[in-house]
Amino acid sequence: MKKMGCIMKSGVHYLDMGNKKYMLHIVYWDKRNKAFTLVELLTVVSIIVILTAILMPLVGNAINDAKKLKALKNLQQIATAYVSFSLKDRFRELNSCKNAAEWAGVLSKHEELNTASIFIFNDDYLVESHRRAIPKTTGVRKNGQWCINPNFENFPLSVVVISGIASRAPAVTTPIAYSRGLDHRSGQWRAAKGNDGGIYGESGGIIVFLDGHAEFYSNLTDEANMLVNYYTGEKTSKISEAVNAGARALSWTGIEWEAGNQ
């Protein structure tokens, strides 16, 4: 039986009165085992709500950082495969490509980089809204001939690659690929919309260089984030000026830009 949050208990006690002993049956209310009151429950719930509000953004940021790190490593794999490919002097086949899927297919054919997910990021809004599943391979062999996987060829790729890089380009300052969405004219990342929008919106994107190092860049107009002009060695906010003339940026939709003479 309960009363005002207390529990009723009973017990038998003996009272010694000389030659006689009396048995007493005592009933009492034990307040030591009282249940939670409404105020206490509301307090606990409030604490849980506050902690959730604090921790959820932290968890969300940690997840986003992990996705960016994975994307960065994907770009590093592309750069490593490209450098290995360049040592075999097969640039003609690679430089004739007209979009990023063809470029990836040629690289995969010779460098065993036949994993489509390297060129497709899970946090890409185009990938998330695409109705088809992410293809597993960039290419397939049919009757002994290598050809691009049709599912990969028509899939929105998260990476823009640069074709036609000079063989003696400085490895540390020459970009070879970057996450989609960089406007080469303004040096700013586009909003996450349309076929060429930024994967991370206007907050920035990832650029990888010939030496394999990759970084997350906010707008290239900030002096600390500027690239190096291929010919003058001065700082530039235009990625098309960081490569040699004739180099072309290839996205999943085609040629994004071609570097001219400086």
N, C-alpha and C positions, 0 to 999 in steps of 0.2 A: 504494500500500500504506500502511496506517495502523498506528500503534503508540502506544498510550496517549495518544490524542488528537493525535498528530503525523502529519505527512505525509512519506513518504520521497521524497527528491529525489536526482538524480545529476548529475555534471558532468565535463567533461574538462579537465584542467589540464596544462601543459607545464613540465617542470623542466629548466632550462638548466645543464648540467654541463661548461662549457668547449666542447670540440669535439663533445660529444654532447648531444642533447636527448631527454629521456624523457617519454613521454606517460602520464599518470596518470589513471585512471578512478576517481573518488572517489564513493562513496555515503554520504549523510548523512541525518539526520532533521531536518527543519525544524520547529521548535516555534513559529515565528511565526504559522503558519496553523492553529493547533489549533482544534478544534470546541468548542461549548459543553459543559460538563460537566453532570451531573445537578443538582448543587447550584446552578449558575448558572441553569439553566432554571427550577428551583423558585423561585429568588429573583425572576426576572422575572415569573413567574406570580403570586407573592404581591403584587408591586407593582401589577400590573394589577387584582387583586381589591380591593386597598385603595383604589385610585383610583376604581374602579367604585362601591364602597360610599359614597365621598364625593360623587361627581358625580351619581349617580342621584337622590337626594333633591332636589338643587338643580335638576336638569332637570325633575323632577316638579312642584316648586313653581313653576317658571317657566311650565310648561304650565297649571297651575291658575290662576295669576295672569292669564295671557292670556285664559282662558275667562271669568274674572270681569270683566275689562276689556271684553270683547265684550258680556257681559250688561248691564253698566253703560251702555254706549253704546246698547244696544237700548232700555233704559228711558228714556234721554234722548230718543230718537227719539219714543217714545210721548208724553212730556211736551210736546215741541215740537209734535207733531200736535194734541194736545189744546188747547194755547193757540191755535193757528191756528183750530181748530174753534170755540172759544168766542167768537172775534171775529165769527162768523157767526150767533150767537144761535140755535143749534139744540139747545139743551139738552133740550127736551122729548123728542125722539127718543132722545137718549143716556141720559137719566135714567130712561127706562122699561125699560131693559135689565135682565134678570134674572140674567145670568151674564157672565163675562168675555168669552166668545166673541161674544155678541151685541154687547157694548160695543165690542169690537175691530172687528166687522163694520160697525157704524155709522160708526166713526171712519175705517175704510178706505174706505168708500163716498164720503165727502166730502173726505178728505184724501190720497187716493192712497197710503195706507199698507197696500197690499194684499200684504204679505209676511208669511207665517205665522211664519217663523223669528224675527221680532222678538219674538214672544210665547212662543217655545219655545226653551229653552236646551239646548245639547248635553250639558252636564254634569248635567242634571236626571235623577235616578235613575228617575223615572216615565217619562221619555222613553226612557231606555236600555232599560227593561224592556218598553216598549210594542211590540206585535207589528207594528203598521203603520208604514209610512214616514211621515216628517214631511211634512205637506201643504205645498204651495208657496204657496198663496194663502189669504187669510182669507175671500174671497167671490168669487162668479162672477156673471156676467150671463146670464140666460136669458130669451129673448124680450123683451129690452129692460128687464127687471126685475132689480134687484140682490137677491141672496140670499146667505146665509152658506154657505160651502163645507161640505157635510156632514162631510167628513173633518176639517176644522178644528173644527167645532162639537163633535165627540165626542172630540177629542184632549186629553190632559192638558196644560194650559197652565202655564207656569212663572211667570206674572205674576198678581198680584192688583191690580185697578184700583179706584179710588175714584170712585163716581158721585155726583152731586148736590152737587158743590162750589159754594159760593156765588161769585157773579161777582166780588165784591170781597174775596175771601180773600187774605191776605198771601202773595205768591208765594214768598218765601224760606223760610217755615216751614210751608207747607201741602203735605203729601204728596199725590201724585196716583196713584202706583203703587209696588209693591214686589215683591220676589221672594217666592214662596210660602213659607209656613211660620212667619209671625210670629203669635204668640198675642197678641191685642189686650188680653187681660185682664192677663196677667203681664208683657208686654213682652219675653218671651223667645222665641227661635227653637226650633221643634220639631225633634226628631230626624228623620233622613231615612227615614221609613217612613209607610205609609198614603197616603191620597189628599191629605192636607193637610200633609205633612211638609216640613221645610226642605230646600231644594235643597243647601245647604251644611251641613246638619245643625244642631247646636246652636252652631256656631261663629259664626253670624251670617247676614246677608243684606243686600241692596241696597235702598235707598229713594231714590226720585226725587221732586223737589219741583216746584211749578208754574213756578219760574224756570228749570228745566232742569238744575239741579245735582243730582248723584247721589253717594251715598257708601255704602261698606260699613260696616254697623253690627254690632257685637256686641250682646249683650243691652242693651235700652233701660233696664234698671234701673241700669246704671252712670251716674253723674251726668254724665260727659263725653259720653255717647251719648243723653241724654234729648232728647225733642222739646219743642215749645212748645205749651202749652195755647191753643187757638183763642180762648177768651174771656178768660182771666185773664192770659195772657202768661207764666205761670210754667212751670217745667219739669215734664214729665210722661213717664212710661214707657209710657203707653197711647196708641197711635196713633189710636184712636177719639176721643181728647180733643184731637187736633191739628187736627181738622176741625170744620166747623159741624154743628149738629144736623140730622138728616135725611140726611146723607151716608151712603152705603153702600159697603161693600167687597165686590167681586164676584170670586169665584174661578171656576175652570172647572166647579165643581160647583154653584155658586149663590151666594146671599148669605151672606157670612161674618159680618158684623156691621153694625149700623146705629147711628150716633152719636145719642145722646140729648141732651136739654137739660142743660146743665151747672149 
